[in-house]
């Protein structure tokens, strides 16, 4: 497992009874996590939080604020990047801190290329990977079907003082966008995707990772440049194995380009503990092997 331990403003404080107790730049939250299946706390710390999320028996859930001082939006920093956080309707905050592992690789790959790099970020959400690429002066195309998420990514770009970098923000269905890019003949050196389990596009197009992922990756492999650098797939889908992602990359990208494929889990350490919380999986093809 790859563990993110240098996100200084994020702390995973405790895990117990299906929930995690965490600090986001000193804003403390309690949120459900399906990986926490034990009922004993890991620490003796009292869970005093600024807000907590409760699931509803009818689906979804809601936040309850304990602090009148908790703002609707606040910021967190990772290295030289700044992200805006908000309490979202489905327990999220707009950022996945474990992805810092991938942000570091993206930045190093671009920096080592010593040329202008074109990056395609699909299902790009609020733009963590986009900001990492822009920080190294890549040209980024950022695609998400939600206008709200794209606007949020633009906020993160301004907060990280990256407005002078070249980024093309698009509200679009990912599959339809990729089809158009194939017709246009556009190419990218790095392709990143973080596909949801299920989703709907800008015009109600239906996405199902089990039936649609392979075809999308196969199409995207045709968008790679003549000298590609990396193809990265992230997933939070329960039951989807990192071996499956590896196999998809072998059957698509590696069949055309020589390189290396790596796959693993990503996790976050619990503060002052040897417990690691698993937070998803990744698989990546890369031209030059990344040593970590």
Secondary structure, 3 states (H helix, E strand, C coil): CEEECCCCCEEEEEEECCEEEEEECCEEEEEECCCCCCCCCCCCCCCCCCEEEEECCCCCEEEEECCCCCCCEEEEEECCEEEEEECCCCCCCCCCHHHHHHHHHHHHHHHHHCCCCEEEEECCCCCHHHHHHHHCCCEEEEEECCHHHHHHHHHHHHHCCCCCCCEEEEECCHHHHHHHHHHHCCCECEEEECCCCEEECCCCCEEEHHHHHHHHHHHHHCCECCCCCEEEEEECCCCCCHHHHHHHHHHCCCCCCCCEEEEEEEEEEECCCCCEEEEEEEEEEECCCCCC
